[in-house]
Amino acid sequence: MNSIASKVAVVGSGISGAVCASTLAKNGVSVTLFDSARGPGGRMSRRREISEDGKELLFDHGAPFFSASDDDVLKIVGEWEAKGIVAEWKQSFGAFDFASKGFLNIEQEQASKRYVGVPGMNSICRALSNETGVESKFGVGVGRIEWVDDEKSWSLTSSDGQQLGHFRGVVASDKNIVSRRYTEVTGSPPPLDLSFAPQLVAKLQDIPVIPSFAVMLAFAEPLSSIPVKGISFRNSEILSWAYCDSDKPSRSSTSLFGSERWVLHSTAKYAATVIAETGLKKLSSETLTKVAEQVLSEFQSTGLEIPPPFFMKAHRWGSAFPGASIAAEERCLWFGEKKVAICGDFCVSPNVEGAILSGLAAAAKLSASLSLVHSL
């Protein structure tokens, strides 16, 4: 066998890609993880902002927490907890009804544990991408993924034309690299042409996505009028849910930063309306400011005594959540002949646990396939 016999490229360092890369490395596979972002996380990213008076403000502006019920996922989460990169968030949540202007219920006991990354949600992906056997390359967008038939391998080229290497297998944990949405945003064809696998193309065509806006807020004083740290909203056209980000385990205390930080998420309907008007291009600061003001105004209209924040910023998640599961039983898409796996929450379920399960499934497919190659 040549030097690329056990090398695999994983594109995308969200939780699905990071879990896949880490699992492959533990199975003895050499992995290179690529991501165009400056660091790992995907929708588990952590946002660093600076207020006008120079305060550093950190926000989990994607997934706020996650729960788990699958035994395999619970085992992994237990390992993460033992390493100190995950902790349970023990707080009550409630549902607020805009029609009655009151809470419908406040949890007495949590139905299931809520876990958060420590000290940020991206800490999980960061730890996984730094494990032995994983070479992580951030700030590197993959522009082309081409099959080299005489080598039976994949050649990867960066968005700016740099050769990234040859690999025996490829994992796409970002569905945009195989979807038409990539073209809509960049004007270029998707990096991975799946015409060789029409059965995968059929499943990946037009996966519905659910957009959202996240609005990050920092207040000078705690919002003492709110009896919970997480809220789901009903009968609102604008606001879907909110949570107190600074309350999570191992987050900087209010006294240290002089602030309490909240993240609000819009409804899909509101986000879709804005996107219909603006398209998928980068939004102007004026548009993002308008979104932040409208979402904050809805939050304040609850009557919960919410003062003006000293910091406010909106972020668009254009395809925040998948609207369908395309491989619920298989948990990932797999083309064994060329060792291509496609994984993500869109395969299993639109949450962190679904993404973890899909990443594990992709790693299992590749590990088994590469073990078979070595045994021949």
C-alpha positions in Angstrom: 0.0 0.0 0.0 1.2 3.6 -0.7 1.4 6.5 1.8 -2.2 7.5 1.3 -3.6 4.1 2.2 -5.2 5.2 5.5 -5.4 9.0 5.1 -8.9 10.5 5.3 -10.0 14.2 4.7 -12.9 15.4 6.9 -14.4 18.7 5.6 -16.2 20.7 8.3 -15.3 20.9 12.0 -18.8 21.1 13.5 -19.7 18.4 16.0 -20.4 15.8 13.4 -17.1 16.3 11.6 -15.1 16.6 14.8 -16.6 13.4 16.3 -15.9 11.6 13.0 -12.3 12.8 12.8 -11.6 11.9 16.5 -13.2 8.5 16.2 -11.2 7.7 13.0 -8.0 8.8 14.7 -8.7 6.5 17.7 -9.1 3.7 15.1 -5.6 4.3 13.7 -6.7 6.3 10.7 -4.6 9.4 9.8 -7.1 12.3 9.5 -6.8 15.9 8.2 -9.7 18.1 9.2 -10.4 21.2 7.0 -12.6 24.2 7.9 -12.8 27.6 6.3 -13.6 29.2 9.6 -10.9 30.4 12.0 -11.7 27.7 14.5 -13.9 24.6 15.1 -17.5 24.5 16.1 -19.9 25.1 13.2 -23.2 25.9 14.9 -21.5 25.1 18.2 -19.3 28.1 17.7 -18.5 30.7 20.3 -18.6 34.4 19.4 -16.2 36.9 20.8 -17.3 40.6 20.8 -15.9 43.8 22.3 -18.3 46.4 23.7 -17.9 50.1 23.2 -16.2 50.4 26.6 -13.7 47.6 25.8 -15.4 44.7 27.6 -14.8 41.3 26.1 -18.1 39.5 25.6 -18.4 35.8 24.8 -21.6 34.2 23.4 -22.6 30.7 22.5 -24.7 32.0 19.6 -25.5 28.7 18.0 -26.5 25.6 19.9 -27.1 26.7 23.5 -26.9 23.2 25.0 -27.7 19.6 24.1 -29.4 16.5 25.6 -28.7 12.9 25.0 -30.6 9.6 25.2 -28.7 7.2 22.9 -26.4 4.9 24.8 -23.4 5.5 22.5 -23.8 9.2 22.8 -24.2 9.0 26.6 -21.0 7.0 26.8 -19.1 9.7 24.8 -20.6 12.5 26.8 -19.5 10.7 30.0 -16.0 10.7 28.7 -16.2 14.4 27.8 -17.5 15.1 31.3 -14.7 13.2 32.9 -12.2 15.3 30.8 -13.9 18.5 31.9 -14.9 19.7 28.5 -18.6 19.2 29.2 -20.8 20.0 32.2 -24.5 19.7 33.1 -26.4 22.9 33.1 -28.8 22.6 36.1 -31.3 25.4 35.7 -35.1 25.6 35.2 -36.6 26.6 31.9 -40.1 27.9 31.2 -42.6 28.6 28.4 -43.9 32.1 28.0 -47.1 32.9 26.1 -47.4 36.2 24.3 -51.2 35.8 24.2 -51.6 35.8 28.0 -48.4 37.7 28.7 -47.4 35.1 31.3 -45.5 31.8 31.9 -47.5 28.7 31.1 -45.2 26.5 33.1 -41.9 26.6 34.8 -40.0 23.3 35.1 -40.0 21.7 38.5 -37.6 19.0 37.4 -35.7 18.6 34.1 -37.0 15.8 31.9 -33.4 15.2 30.7 -30.0 16.6 31.5 -28.8 19.6 29.6 -25.1 19.6 28.7 -22.9 22.5 27.7 -19.3 22.7 26.5 -16.8 24.2 29.0 -15.9 27.0 28.9 -17.8 27.4 25.6 -19.9 25.2 23.4 -17.0 25.1 20.9 -14.7 23.6 23.5 -16.0 20.1 22.6 -15.1 20.5 18.9 -11.8 22.1 19.8 -10.7 19.2 22.0 -11.7 16.6 19.4 -9.9 18.4 16.6 -6.7 18.5 18.8 -6.6 14.8 19.5 -3.6 12.7 18.5 -4.0 11.6 14.9 -6.0 14.6 13.8 -4.3 17.3 11.8 -6.6 20.4 11.8 -6.3 23.1 9.2 -8.5 26.1 9.9 -9.0 29.1 7.6 -8.7 26.7 4.7 -11.7 26.5 2.4 -11.9 23.4 0.2 -12.7 24.5 -3.3 -12.5 21.2 -5.3 -12.6 17.5 -4.3 -11.6 15.4 -7.4 -11.3 11.6 -7.9 -7.9 10.4 -9.3 -8.8 7.1 -10.9 -5.3 5.7 -11.4 -4.5 6.3 -7.7 -7.9 5.4 -6.4 -7.7 8.5 -4.2 -9.2 11.9 -3.7 -7.3 15.1 -4.5 -8.3 18.2 -2.6 -7.6 21.8 -3.7 -8.2 24.9 -1.6 -10.6 27.7 -2.6 -7.5 29.8 -3.7 -6.1 27.0 -5.8 -3.5 25.4 -3.4 -3.0 21.7 -3.4 -4.1 20.2 -0.1 -3.2 16.6 -0.6 -4.4 13.2 -1.7 -6.6 11.0 0.5 -8.0 7.5 0.5 -11.4 8.6 1.8 -13.4 11.8 2.2 -16.0 12.8 4.8 -18.3 15.8 4.1 -19.8 17.0 7.3 -20.9 20.2 5.7 -23.7 19.5 3.2 -23.2 22.8 1.5 -20.1 21.4 -0.3 -22.4 19.1 -2.2 -25.4 21.3 -2.5 -26.7 23.9 -4.9 -26.8 26.4 -2.0 -23.0 26.6 -2.3 -23.4 28.0 -5.8 -26.2 30.4 -4.7 -23.8 31.9 -2.1 -20.5 31.8 -3.9 -21.3 31.6 -7.6 -19.0 28.6 -8.0 -20.0 24.9 -8.4 -20.0 22.8 -5.2 -16.6 21.4 -4.3 -17.7 17.7 -4.5 -19.5 16.6 -7.7 -21.6 13.6 -6.7 -22.7 12.7 -10.2 -20.9 9.3 -9.8 -23.4 8.5 -7.0 -26.9 9.4 -8.3 -28.5 7.7 -5.3 -26.8 10.1 -2.9 -27.6 13.1 -5.2 -31.3 12.2 -5.0 -31.3 12.2 -1.2 -29.4 15.4 -1.0 -31.5 17.4 -3.4 -33.3 20.3 -1.9 -33.1 19.4 1.8 -35.3 21.9 3.5 -33.6 24.2 5.9 -35.0 26.3 8.8 -33.3 29.7 9.1 -32.9 31.7 12.3 -31.4 34.9 13.6 -29.4 34.9 16.9 -29.4 38.2 18.8 -26.6 38.6 21.4 -27.3 41.0 24.3 -25.3 42.2 27.3 -27.0 43.9 30.2 -25.3 45.9 33.0 -27.4 44.2 35.7 -29.0 40.7 36.0 -32.5 40.4 34.6 -34.0 39.7 38.0 -37.6 39.9 36.7 -37.1 36.6 34.7 -37.6 33.6 37.0 -35.8 31.1 34.6 -32.6 31.0 32.6 -34.1 29.6 29.4 -37.4 30.5 27.8 -39.4 29.1 24.9 -42.0 31.5 23.4 -45.5 30.8 22.1 -47.7 33.0 20.0 -44.9 35.2 18.8 -44.2 35.9 15.1 -40.7 37.1 15.9 -39.2 35.4 19.0 -38.7 31.6 19.4 -36.5 31.2 22.5 -34.0 32.9 24.8 -31.4 31.8 27.3 -29.0 33.4 29.8 -25.6 32.5 28.3 -23.6 33.9 31.2 -25.4 31.5 33.7 -23.9 28.3 32.2 -21.2 26.4 34.1 -17.7 27.9 34.0 -18.8 31.0 32.2 -17.4 34.3 33.5 -19.3 35.6 36.4 -21.4 38.8 36.3 -19.2 40.5 38.8 -16.1 39.9 36.7 -17.5 41.1 33.5 -20.0 43.5 34.9 -22.8 42.1 32.7 -25.4 39.4 32.1 -25.4 38.0 28.6 -28.5 36.6 26.9 -29.0 35.1 23.4 -32.4 35.4 21.6 -33.3 33.3 18.6 -35.9 34.4 16.1 -38.7 32.3 14.7 -38.1 30.6 11.3 -40.9 32.6 9.8 -39.4 35.9 10.8 -35.9 34.9 9.5 -37.4 33.6 6.2 -39.1 36.9 5.7 -35.9 38.9 6.1 -33.9 36.4 3.9 -36.6 36.7 1.2 -36.0 40.4 1.1 -32.2 40.3 1.3 -31.1 37.0 -0.3 -28.2 34.9 1.0 -25.5 37.4 0.4 -23.7 39.0 3.3 -26.1 41.2 5.2 -25.4 44.9 5.7 -24.8 46.2 9.2 -28.0 48.3 8.8 -30.1 45.2 8.2 -28.5 43.3 11.1 -29.1 46.3 13.4 -32.7 46.4 12.4 -33.1 42.7 13.0 -31.5 43.0 16.5 -33.8 46.0 17.4 -37.0 44.1 16.3 -36.1 40.9 18.2 -35.1 42.9 21.3 -38.3 44.9 21.1 -40.3 41.7 21.0 -38.4 40.4 24.1 -39.1 43.7 25.9 -42.8 43.5 25.0 -43.2 40.5 27.3 -43.5 43.0 30.2 -40.7 41.3 32.1 -38.8 44.6 32.9 -36.0 44.2 30.4 -33.8 47.4 30.3 -31.9 48.5 27.2 -28.7 46.4 26.8 -25.3 48.1 26.5 -24.4 45.6 23.7 -26.5 44.2 21.0 -25.7 42.3 17.8 -27.5 40.0 15.4 -26.1 37.0 13.5 -27.8 35.2 10.7 -28.0 31.4 10.6 -29.2 31.0 7.0 -29.7 27.2 7.3 -29.7 26.9 11.1 -31.6 23.6 11.3 -32.4 20.9 8.7 -36.1 20.5 8.0 -35.8 16.8 7.2 -33.8 13.6 8.1 -32.6 11.9 5.0 -30.8 8.8 6.5 -32.4 8.1 9.9 -31.6 4.4 9.8 -28.2 4.5 8.2 -27.3 7.7 10.1 -25.0 8.8 7.3 -24.7 8.6 3.5 -22.1 6.2 2.2 -20.6 5.4 -1.2 -18.2 2.5 -0.5 -16.6 2.2 -3.9 -14.9 5.6 -3.6 -15.0 5.8 0.2 -17.2 8.9 0.5 -19.3 9.6 3.6 -21.7 12.4 4.2 -22.7 13.1 7.7 -24.5 15.7 9.8 -27.6 16.4 11.8 -29.6 16.4 8.5 -29.0 12.7 8.3 -30.4 11.7 11.7 -32.2 14.5 13.6 -31.8 18.3 13.8 -29.9 18.5 17.0 -26.4 17.9 18.5 -27.2 14.3 19.4 -28.2 13.6 15.8 -25.0 15.1 14.6 -22.9 13.0 17.0 -24.6 9.8 15.9 -24.1 10.7 12.2 -20.4 11.4 12.8 -20.0 8.0 14.6 -21.7 6.2 11.7 -19.4 7.8 9.1 -16.3 6.9 11.1 -17.5 3.3 11.4 -18.1 3.0 7.6 -14.7 4.4 6.8 -12.9 2.4 9.5 -14.4 -0.8 8.3 -13.7 -0.1 4.7 -10.0 0.9 5.3 -9.5 -2.1 7.5 -10.7 -4.3 4.7 -8.3 -2.6 2.3 -5.4 -3.3 4.6 -6.4 -6.9 5.1 -6.3 -7.6 1.3 
